[in-house]
Amino acid sequence: MENKAHALATGLFVLLLGAALVAVILWFRDDRGDTQSFTVVARAGVPGLNVKAPVKLRGVQVGKVDTIRFDPAEPRQILVDIEVDSDAPIAPGTQAKLGYQGITGLSFIDLDDGKDPADPKQSVLETRRIPLAPGFLDQLQDVGPKLAASALATMDRIQKVLSDGNQQQLSQTLVQLNEASAELNALVKELRPAAQALPSLVRNADGLMVAGRQTLGSVDTLARQGGALVDEYKGKAAVIDELGDAAAQLQRTLRRLEVSLVGATDRPRQRAVLEDLSQAARALERAAQSIGDQPQSLILGPRPGEPGPGEPGFEAGAKK
């Protein structure tokens, strides 16, 4: 009985150990059920990427890395075969990049939907190939030499700017700026009284503008009055012209009357009367002529004559 118990215990141990081995093998195989295969094409290196490394889509693990190999047709390319769950939503324009797991240095495949290709034949679902975008380290490796060259050129320019001659010129420029600043401060101090007096000048200018408007109003009034006087002078000149015409007509009438009264034989008494009438007519004509020449004399009076010898204001050499 004791031998049978030992045999039974040994058999159970072997069965349990076999089951554990199968579980471990299945765990290492990571059997995920139905999968679909894709090939990630890397034109640069894949540092830190190993077989069995996880494949993630938008942060969710959907597969694993199956193999890593060089492309037989183009040795510069690296082909990474991956197994992805059949129900994983792989888009036609999916792209891949390397993601890093903390500070371990290990990397994984990170998939991104990307943009749909213009040509349906270039779809990932048709070619089964997913391009690997350059990672941060690859970009830094490509840009590093350019950054170093740019930094060296910048340092060279800084050294040229900070040369002894440029430093001396910079010092002179600073001194000149200091002097210009002092002169500007002095100018501001000189202009400060003018700025303070500016409001009063503006008020005076406002007063001058008001006075100018009043003066223009007065000039306008004088112009209207002058126009009225001119119209009045024109009316009086017309009356004076009528008086002149009447005087001339009176003189002609008196002449005809004289001829009709005196005839060929003149009588002294009648001739004297007629001469008086003729003189009166001529005086009336001269008065009308004087008023016609100076119509303002009706309002302002006759113009005074030039002073004669012995009178105040007389000048011997003055032209008449």
C-alpha positions as YAML, in Angstrom:
chain: A
units: angstrom
residues:
- id: 1
  name: MET
  ca: [0.00, 0.00, 0.00]
- id: 2
  name: GLU
  ca: [2.80, 2.31, 0.80]
- id: 3
  name: ASN
  ca: [4.35, 1.85, -2.67]
- id: 4
  name: LYS
  ca: [1.01, 2.64, -4.32]
- id: 5
  name: ALA
  ca: [0.67, 5.86, -2.28]
- id: 6
  name: HIS
  ca: [4.14, 6.99, -3.33]
- id: 7
  name: ALA
  ca: [3.34, 6.19, -6.96]
- id: 8
  name: LEU
  ca: [0.08, 8.15, -6.76]
- id: 9
  name: ALA
  ca: [1.83, 11.14, -5.21]
- id: 10
  name: THR
  ca: [4.54, 11.01, -7.85]
- id: 11
  name: GLY
  ca: [1.94, 10.91, -10.63]
- id: 12
  name: LEU
  ca: [0.06, 13.87, -9.21]
- id: 13
  name: PHE
  ca: [3.27, 15.83, -8.91]
- id: 14
  name: VAL
  ca: [4.16, 15.12, -12.53]
- id: 15
  name: LEU
  ca: [0.71, 16.16, -13.68]
- id: 16
  name: LEU
  ca: [0.81, 19.41, -11.73]
- id: 17
  name: LEU
  ca: [4.29, 20.15, -12.98]
- id: 18
  name: GLY
  ca: [3.22, 19.51, -16.57]
- id: 19
  name: ALA
  ca: [0.19, 21.78, -16.16]
- id: 20
  name: ALA
  ca: [2.43, 24.49, -14.75]
- id: 21
  name: LEU
  ca: [4.82, 24.10, -17.67]
- id: 22
  name: VAL
  ca: [1.97, 24.36, -20.16]
- id: 23
  name: ALA
  ca: [0.68, 27.49, -18.39]
- id: 24
  name: VAL
  ca: [4.13, 29.04, -18.44]
- id: 25
  name: ILE
  ca: [4.55, 28.21, -22.13]
- id: 26
  name: LEU
  ca: [1.16, 29.66, -22.95]
- id: 27
  name: TRP
  ca: [1.98, 32.76, -20.93]
- id: 28
  name: PHE
  ca: [5.27, 33.27, -22.74]
- id: 29
  name: ARG
  ca: [3.62, 32.63, -26.08]
- id: 30
  name: ASP
  ca: [1.03, 35.26, -25.16]
- id: 31
  name: ASP
  ca: [-1.66, 33.51, -27.13]
- id: 32
  name: ARG
  ca: [-4.08, 36.32, -27.98]
- id: 33
  name: GLY
  ca: [-6.43, 34.35, -30.16]
- id: 34
  name: ASP
  ca: [-6.98, 35.43, -33.78]
- id: 35
  name: THR
  ca: [-4.33, 37.91, -34.94]
- id: 36
  name: GLN
  ca: [-3.32, 39.74, -38.09]
- id: 37
  name: SER
  ca: [0.24, 40.31, -39.25]
- id: 38
  name: PHE
  ca: [1.83, 43.60, -40.27]
- id: 39
  name: THR
  ca: [5.39, 44.63, -41.03]
- id: 40
  name: VAL
  ca: [6.80, 47.86, -39.61]
- id: 41
  name: VAL
  ca: [9.39, 49.35, -41.99]
- id: 42
  name: ALA
  ca: [12.13, 51.30, -40.22]
- id: 43
  name: ARG
  ca: [14.61, 53.32, -42.29]
- id: 44
  name: ALA
  ca: [16.61, 54.20, -39.17]
- id: 45
  name: GLY
  ca: [17.59, 52.12, -36.16]
- id: 46
  name: VAL
  ca: [15.22, 50.59, -33.60]
- id: 47
  name: PRO
  ca: [17.18, 51.02, -30.35]
- id: 48
  name: GLY
  ca: [15.74, 49.24, -27.31]
- id: 49
  name: LEU
  ca: [13.23, 47.20, -29.34]
- id: 50
  name: ASN
  ca: [13.19, 43.45, -28.65]
- id: 51
  name: VAL
  ca: [11.15, 40.46, -29.69]
- id: 52
  name: LYS
  ca: [7.97, 40.13, -27.61]
- id: 53
  name: ALA
  ca: [7.96, 43.90, -27.09]
- id: 54
  name: PRO
  ca: [4.39, 45.21, -26.85]
- id: 55
  name: VAL
  ca: [2.54, 46.88, -29.68]
- id: 56
  name: LYS
  ca: [0.15, 49.63, -28.59]
- id: 57
  name: LEU
  ca: [-2.56, 51.53, -30.42]
- id: 58
  name: ARG
  ca: [-3.34, 54.89, -28.82]
- id: 59
  name: GLY
  ca: [-1.91, 53.56, -25.53]
- id: 60
  name: VAL
  ca: [-3.80, 50.23, -25.58]
- id: 61
  name: GLN
  ca: [-1.78, 47.05, -26.07]
- id: 62
  name: VAL
  ca: [-3.08, 45.25, -29.15]
- id: 63
  name: GLY
  ca: [-0.19, 42.98, -30.05]
- id: 64
  name: LYS
  ca: [3.49, 42.14, -29.80]
- id: 65
  name: VAL
  ca: [6.68, 42.12, -31.83]
- id: 66
  name: ASP
  ca: [7.25, 38.78, -33.54]
- id: 67
  name: THR
  ca: [10.59, 39.15, -35.36]
- id: 68
  name: ILE
  ca: [13.17, 41.85, -36.12]
- id: 69
  name: ARG
  ca: [15.24, 41.48, -39.30]
- id: 70
  name: PHE
  ca: [16.99, 43.37, -42.08]
- id: 71
  name: ASP
  ca: [15.24, 43.84, -45.41]
- id: 72
  name: PRO
  ca: [16.89, 41.47, -47.92]
- id: 73
  name: ALA
  ca: [15.97, 43.80, -50.81]
- id: 74
  name: GLU
  ca: [17.35, 46.92, -49.10]
- id: 75
  name: PRO
  ca: [19.75, 46.29, -46.23]
- id: 76
  name: ARG
  ca: [19.42, 49.86, -44.97]
- id: 77
  name: GLN
  ca: [15.85, 49.09, -43.92]
- id: 78
  name: ILE
  ca: [14.79, 47.07, -40.88]
- id: 79
  name: LEU
  ca: [11.63, 44.99, -40.99]
- id: 80
  name: VAL
  ca: [9.76, 44.45, -37.74]
- id: 81
  name: ASP
  ca: [7.02, 41.81, -37.99]
- id: 82
  name: ILE
  ca: [4.21, 42.36, -35.51]
- id: 83
  name: GLU
  ca: [1.13, 40.37, -34.55]
- id: 84
  name: VAL
  ca: [-1.95, 42.48, -33.86]
- id: 85
  name: ASP
  ca: [-5.37, 41.43, -32.60]
- id: 86
  name: SER
  ca: [-7.78, 40.86, -35.45]
- id: 87
  name: ASP
  ca: [-10.34, 43.17, -33.85]
- id: 88
  name: ALA
  ca: [-7.84, 46.05, -33.45]
- id: 89
  name: PRO
  ca: [-9.09, 49.12, -35.45]
- id: 90
  name: ILE
  ca: [-6.13, 49.56, -37.81]
- id: 91
  name: ALA
  ca: [-6.73, 52.61, -40.05]
- id: 92
  name: PRO
  ca: [-5.60, 52.77, -43.71]
- id: 93
  name: GLY
  ca: [-3.08, 55.54, -42.92]
- id: 94
  name: THR
  ca: [-1.68, 54.06, -39.71]
- id: 95
  name: GLN
  ca: [1.88, 55.07, -38.79]
- id: 96
  name: ALA
  ca: [4.24, 53.69, -36.16]
- id: 97
  name: LYS
  ca: [6.85, 55.22, -33.90]
- id: 98
  name: LEU
  ca: [9.05, 54.02, -31.09]
- id: 99
  name: GLY
  ca: [7.87, 54.60, -27.54]
- id: 100
  name: TYR
  ca: [10.11, 54.26, -24.51]
- id: 101
  name: GLN
  ca: [9.21, 52.53, -21.26]
- id: 102
  name: GLY
  ca: [10.39, 54.85, -18.51]
- id: 103
  name: ILE
  ca: [14.12, 54.87, -17.77]
- id: 104
  name: THR
  ca: [14.72, 51.20, -18.66]
- id: 105
  name: GLY
  ca: [15.77, 52.02, -22.22]
- id: 106
  name: LEU
  ca: [13.35, 49.43, -23.59]
- id: 107
  name: SER
  ca: [11.06, 50.55, -26.38]
- id: 108
  name: PHE
  ca: [7.79, 49.40, -27.90]
- id: 109
  name: ILE
  ca: [5.83, 49.98, -31.09]
- id: 110
  name: ASP
  ca: [3.30, 52.79, -30.75]
- id: 111
  name: LEU
  ca: [0.71, 52.94, -33.55]
- id: 112
  name: ASP
  ca: [-1.16, 56.07, -34.62]
- id: 113
  name: ASP
  ca: [-4.08, 56.38, -37.03]
- id: 114
  name: GLY
  ca: [-2.44, 59.10, -39.15]
- id: 115
  name: LYS
  ca: [-4.06, 60.42, -42.34]
- id: 116
  name: ASP
  ca: [-5.76, 58.35, -45.00]
- id: 117
  name: PRO
  ca: [-3.56, 58.01, -48.14]
- id: 118
  name: ALA
  ca: [-4.74, 59.61, -51.38]
- id: 119
  name: ASP
  ca: [-4.12, 56.35, -53.28]
- id: 120
  name: PRO
  ca: [-6.16, 53.41, -51.90]
- id: 121
  name: LYS
  ca: [-3.43, 51.04, -53.08]
- id: 122
  name: GLN
  ca: [-1.06, 52.63, -50.56]
- id: 123
  name: SER
  ca: [-3.37, 51.69, -47.69]
- id: 124
  name: VAL
  ca: [-1.79, 49.81, -44.79]
- id: 125
  name: LEU
  ca: [-4.58, 47.26, -45.06]
- id: 126
  name: GLU
  ca: [-3.50, 46.52, -48.64]
- id: 127
  name: THR
  ca: [0.30, 46.62, -48.36]
- id: 128
  name: ARG
  ca: [0.39, 45.20, -44.81]
- id: 129
  name: ARG
  ca: [3.35, 47.53, -44.23]
- id: 130
  name: ILE
  ca: [3.40, 50.31, -41.65]
- id: 131
  name: PRO
  ca: [6.06, 53.04, -41.96]
- id: 132
  name: LEU
  ca: [8.05, 53.87, -38.82]
- id: 133
  name: ALA
  ca: [8.27, 57.63, -38.27]
- id: 134
  name: PRO
  ca: [11.58, 58.98, -36.92]
- id: 135
  name: GLY
  ca: [11.64, 59.17, -33.15]
- id: 136
  name: PHE
  ca: [12.81, 62.03, -31.00]
- id: 137
  name: LEU
  ca: [16.32, 60.64, -30.74]
- id: 138
  name: ASP
  ca: [16.51, 60.15, -34.51]
- id: 139
  name: GLN
  ca: [15.35, 63.70, -35.11]
- id: 140
  name: LEU
  ca: [17.84, 64.95, -32.55]
- id: 141
  name: GLN
  ca: [20.57, 62.93, -34.23]
- id: 142
  name: ASP
  ca: [19.72, 64.45, -37.61]
- id: 143
  name: VAL
  ca: [19.39, 67.98, -36.30]
- id: 144
  name: GLY
  ca: [22.33, 67.73, -33.87]
- id: 145
  name: PRO
  ca: [25.10, 68.52, -36.40]
- id: 146
  name: LYS
  ca: [23.12, 71.48, -37.75]
- id: 147
  name: LEU
  ca: [22.56, 72.79, -34.24]
- id: 148
  name: ALA
  ca: [26.24, 72.37, -33.43]
- id: 149
  name: ALA
  ca: [27.29, 74.20, -36.61]
- id: 150
  name: SER
  ca: [24.79, 76.97, -35.90]
- id: 151
  name: ALA
  ca: [26.05, 77.26, -32.31]
- id: 152
  name: LEU
  ca: [29.66, 77.48, -33.51]
- id: 153
  name: ALA
  ca: [28.71, 80.18, -36.05]
- id: 154
  name: THR
  ca: [26.85, 82.08, -33.33]
- id: 155
  name: MET
  ca: [29.84, 81.89, -30.99]
- id: 156
  name: ASP
  ca: [32.11, 83.13, -33.78]
- id: 157
  name: ARG
  ca: [29.82, 86.11, -34.38]
- id: 158
  name: ILE
  ca: [29.67, 86.85, -30.65]
- id: 159
  name: GLN
  ca: [33.47, 86.82, -30.50]
- id: 160
  name: LYS
  ca: [33.61, 89.24, -33.43]
- id: 161
  name: VAL
  ca: [31.07, 91.52, -31.77]
- id: 162
  name: LEU
  ca: [32.97, 91.42, -28.48]
- id: 163
  name: SER
  ca: [36.34, 92.18, -30.07]
- id: 164
  name: ASP
  ca: [38.49, 94.96, -28.58]
- id: 165
  name: GLY
  ca: [37.64, 97.46, -31.33]
- id: 166
  name: ASN
  ca: [33.90, 96.81, -31.06]
- id: 167
  name: GLN
  ca: [34.05, 97.05, -27.28]
- id: 168
  name: GLN
  ca: [35.74, 100.45, -27.56]
- id: 169
  name: GLN
  ca: [33.12, 101.65, -30.06]
- id: 170
  name: LEU
  ca: [30.38, 100.30, -27.80]
- id: 171
  name: SER
  ca: [31.84, 102.23, -24.87]
- id: 172
  name: GLN
  ca: [31.97, 105.42, -26.96]
- id: 173
  name: THR
  ca: [28.40, 104.85, -28.04]
- id: 174
  name: LEU
  ca: [27.28, 104.47, -24.44]
- id: 175
  name: VAL
  ca: [29.10, 107.69, -23.51]
- id: 176
  name: GLN
  ca: [27.41, 109.53, -26.39]
- id: 177
  name: LEU
  ca: [24.05, 108.13, -25.36]
- id: 178
  name: ASN
  ca: [24.65, 109.35, -21.83]
- id: 179
  name: GLU
  ca: [25.53, 112.84, -23.12]
- id: 180
  name: ALA
  ca: [22.49, 112.86, -25.40]
- id: 181
  name: SER
  ca: [20.32, 111.83, -22.47]
- id: 182
  name: ALA
  ca: [21.70, 114.69, -20.37]
- id: 183
  name: GLU
  ca: [21.09, 117.19, -23.19]
- id: 184
  name: LEU
  ca: [17.59, 115.82, -23.61]
- id: 185
  name: ASN
  ca: [16.90, 116.32, -19.91]
- id: 186
  name: ALA
  ca: [18.16, 119.90, -20.14]
- id: 187
  name: LEU
  ca: [15.96, 120.52, -23.20]
- id: 188
  name: VAL
  ca: [12.95, 119.12, -21.34]
- id: 189
  name: LYS
  ca: [13.65, 121.47, -18.44]
- id: 190
  name: GLU
  ca: [13.86, 124.44, -20.85]
- id: 191
  name: LEU
  ca: [10.65, 123.46, -22.59]
- id: 192
  name: ARG
  ca: [8.75, 122.95, -19.35]
- id: 193
  name: PRO
  ca: [7.92, 126.71, -18.87]
- id: 194
  name: ALA
  ca: [6.73, 126.89, -22.47]
- id: 195
  name: ALA
  ca: [4.55, 123.85, -21.91]
- id: 196
  name: GLN
  ca: [3.14, 125.42, -18.75]
- id: 197
  name: ALA
  ca: [2.37, 128.65, -20.65]
- id: 198
  name: LEU
  ca: [0.75, 126.77, -23.49]
- id: 199
  name: PRO
  ca: [-2.75, 126.61, -21.91]
- id: 200
  name: SER
  ca: [-2.83, 130.39, -21.44]
- id: 201
  name: LEU
  ca: [-1.68, 130.85, -25.04]
- id: 202
  name: VAL
  ca: [-4.48, 128.59, -26.16]
- id: 203
  name: ARG
  ca: [-6.98, 130.63, -24.18]
- id: 204
  name: ASN
  ca: [-5.57, 133.87, -25.68]
- id: 205
  name: ALA
  ca: [-5.83, 132.32, -29.11]
- id: 206
  name: ASP
  ca: [-9.45, 131.54, -28.41]
- id: 207
  name: GLY
  ca: [-10.00, 135.18, -27.42]
- id: 208
  name: LEU
  ca: [-8.25, 136.36, -30.59]
- id: 209
  name: MET
  ca: [-10.44, 134.11, -32.65]
- id: 210
  name: VAL
  ca: [-13.56, 135.54, -31.01]
- id: 211
  name: ALA
  ca: [-12.28, 139.10, -31.60]
- id: 212
  name: GLY
  ca: [-11.48, 138.18, -35.20]
- id: 213
  name: ARG
  ca: [-15.00, 136.93, -35.70]
- id: 214
  name: GLN
  ca: [-16.37, 140.16, -34.25]
- id: 215
  name: THR
  ca: [-14.08, 142.21, -36.51]
- id: 216
  name: LEU
  ca: [-15.21, 140.25, -39.53]
- id: 217
  name: GLY
  ca: [-18.80, 140.90, -38.50]
- id: 218
  name: SER
  ca: [-18.06, 144.64, -38.26]
- id: 219
  name: VAL
  ca: [-16.39, 144.61, -41.69]
- id: 220
  name: ASP
  ca: [-19.38, 142.83, -43.10]
- id: 221
  name: THR
  ca: [-21.68, 145.47, -41.59]
- id: 222
  name: LEU
  ca: [-19.52, 148.28, -43.02]
- id: 223
  name: ALA
  ca: [-19.57, 146.61, -46.41]
- id: 224
  name: ARG
  ca: [-23.37, 146.46, -46.33]
- id: 225
  name: GLN
  ca: [-23.53, 150.12, -45.30]
- id: 226
  name: GLY
  ca: [-21.09, 151.08, -48.04]
- id: 227
  name: GLY
  ca: [-23.25, 149.27, -50.54]
- id: 228
  name: ALA
  ca: [-26.27, 151.18, -49.30]
- id: 229
  name: LEU
  ca: [-24.35, 154.50, -49.67]
- id: 230
  name: VAL
  ca: [-23.28, 153.59, -53.17]
- id: 231
  name: ASP
  ca: [-26.87, 152.85, -54.08]
- id: 232
  name: GLU
  ca: [-27.88, 156.20, -52.56]
- id: 233
  name: TYR
  ca: [-25.13, 158.01, -54.53]
- id: 234
  name: LYS
  ca: [-26.33, 156.35, -57.70]
- id: 235
  name: GLY
  ca: [-29.89, 157.58, -57.05]
- id: 236
  name: LYS
  ca: [-28.66, 161.14, -56.36]
- id: 237
  name: ALA
  ca: [-26.42, 161.09, -59.43]
- id: 238
  name: ALA
  ca: [-29.43, 160.16, -61.54]
- id: 239
  name: VAL
  ca: [-31.33, 163.12, -60.01]
- id: 240
  name: ILE
  ca: [-28.34, 165.40, -60.70]
- id: 241
  name: ASP
  ca: [-28.23, 164.22, -64.29]
- id: 242
  name: GLU
  ca: [-31.90, 165.05, -64.60]
- id: 243
  name: LEU
  ca: [-31.19, 168.53, -63.12]
- id: 244
  name: GLY
  ca: [-28.41, 169.04, -65.66]
- id: 245
  name: ASP
  ca: [-30.68, 168.04, -68.49]
- id: 246
  name: ALA
  ca: [-33.38, 170.35, -67.15]
- id: 247
  name: ALA
  ca: [-30.90, 173.27, -66.89]
- id: 248
  name: ALA
  ca: [-29.71, 172.71, -70.44]
- id: 249
  name: GLN
  ca: [-33.28, 172.56, -71.66]
- id: 250
  name: LEU
  ca: [-34.06, 175.78, -69.67]
- id: 251
  name: GLN
  ca: [-31.08, 177.51, -71.25]
- id: 252
  name: ARG
  ca: [-32.23, 176.51, -74.72]
- id: 253
  name: THR
  ca: [-35.74, 177.70, -73.90]
- id: 254
  name: LEU
  ca: [-34.43, 181.04, -72.65]
- id: 255
  name: ARG
  ca: [-32.35, 181.40, -75.78]
- id: 256
  name: ARG
  ca: [-35.33, 180.85, -77.98]
- id: 257
  name: LEU
  ca: [-37.35, 183.22, -75.80]
- id: 258
  name: GLU
  ca: [-34.62, 185.84, -76.12]
- id: 259
  name: VAL
  ca: [-34.57, 185.54, -79.87]
- id: 260
  name: SER
  ca: [-38.32, 185.68, -80.08]
- id: 261
  name: LEU
  ca: [-38.50, 188.74, -77.78]
- id: 262
  name: VAL
  ca: [-35.52, 190.75, -78.93]
- id: 263
  name: GLY
  ca: [-35.34, 189.74, -82.51]
- id: 264
  name: ALA
  ca: [-32.80, 191.55, -84.73]
- id: 265
  name: THR
  ca: [-32.99, 194.88, -82.77]
- id: 266
  name: ASP
  ca: [-32.03, 194.62, -79.15]
- id: 267
  name: ARG
  ca: [-33.63, 196.74, -76.49]
- id: 268
  name: PRO
  ca: [-31.36, 197.57, -73.55]
- id: 269
  name: ARG
  ca: [-33.85, 196.80, -70.83]
- id: 270
  name: GLN
  ca: [-34.98, 193.53, -72.31]
- id: 271
  name: ARG
  ca: [-31.35, 192.51, -73.05]
- id: 272
  name: ALA
  ca: [-30.40, 193.06, -69.42]
- id: 273
  name: VAL
  ca: [-33.22, 190.85, -68.23]
- id: 274
  name: LEU
  ca: [-32.31, 188.20, -70.70]
- id: 275
  name: GLU
  ca: [-28.63, 188.38, -69.74]
- id: 276
  name: ASP
  ca: [-29.60, 187.91, -66.09]
- id: 277
  name: LEU
  ca: [-31.68, 184.90, -67.02]
- id: 278
  name: SER
  ca: [-28.82, 183.51, -69.11]
- id: 279
  name: GLN
  ca: [-26.33, 183.95, -66.24]
- id: 280
  name: ALA
  ca: [-28.75, 182.27, -63.84]
- id: 281
  name: ALA
  ca: [-29.12, 179.36, -66.26]
- id: 282
  name: ARG
  ca: [-25.34, 179.04, -66.59]
- id: 283
  name: ALA
  ca: [-24.90, 179.20, -62.80]
- id: 284
  name: LEU
  ca: [-27.53, 176.50, -62.46]
- id: 285
  name: GLU
  ca: [-25.70, 174.39, -65.07]
- id: 286
  name: ARG
  ca: [-22.37, 174.84, -63.26]
- id: 287
  name: ALA
  ca: [-23.99, 173.80, -59.98]
- id: 288
  name: ALA
  ca: [-25.45, 170.73, -61.63]
- id: 289
  name: GLN
  ca: [-22.05, 169.93, -63.19]
- id: 290
  name: SER
  ca: [-20.30, 170.33, -59.79]
- id: 291
  name: ILE
  ca: [-22.85, 168.08, -58.10]
- id: 292
  name: GLY
  ca: [-22.45, 165.56, -60.90]
- id: 293
  name: ASP
  ca: [-18.65, 165.52, -60.40]
- id: 294
  name: GLN
  ca: [-18.87, 165.38, -56.59]
- id: 295
  name: PRO
  ca: [-22.23, 163.84, -55.54]
- id: 296
  name: GLN
  ca: [-20.89, 163.30, -51.99]
- id: 297
  name: SER
  ca: [-20.87, 167.07, -51.52]
- id: 298
  name: LEU
  ca: [-24.63, 166.90, -50.96]
- id: 299
  name: ILE
  ca: [-23.90, 164.94, -47.71]
- id: 300
  name: LEU
  ca: [-20.33, 165.86, -46.75]
- id: 301
  name: GLY
  ca: [-20.28, 169.41, -48.16]
- id: 302
  name: PRO
  ca: [-18.06, 170.89, -50.90]
- id: 303
  name: ARG
  ca: [-14.39, 169.92, -50.98]
- id: 304
  name: PRO
  ca: [-12.19, 172.72, -49.65]
- id: 305
  name: GLY
  ca: [-9.92, 174.38, -52.18]
- id: 306
  name: GLU
  ca: [-6.13, 174.36, -52.07]
- id: 307
  name: PRO
  ca: [-4.60, 177.04, -49.81]
- id: 308
  name: GLY
  ca: [-3.28, 180.11, -51.56]
- id: 309
  name: PRO
  ca: [-0.25, 182.28, -50.82]
- id: 310
  name: GLY
  ca: [-0.29, 183.46, -47.21]
- id: 311
  name: GLU
  ca: [-2.83, 180.84, -46.16]
- id: 312
  name: PRO
  ca: [-2.01, 178.01, -43.72]
- id: 313
  name: GLY
  ca: [-0.78, 174.90, -45.50]
- id: 314
  name: PHE
  ca: [0.41, 176.70, -48.62]
- id: 315
  name: GLU
  ca: [3.57, 175.28, -50.26]
- id: 316
  name: ALA
  ca: [5.26, 177.33, -52.95]
- id: 317
  name: GLY
  ca: [6.76, 174.34, -54.79]
- id: 318
  name: ALA
  ca: [3.63, 172.16, -54.64]
- id: 319
  name: LYS
  ca: [2.08, 171.14, -57.88]
- id: 320
  name: LYS
  ca: [-1.48, 172.07, -58.48]
...
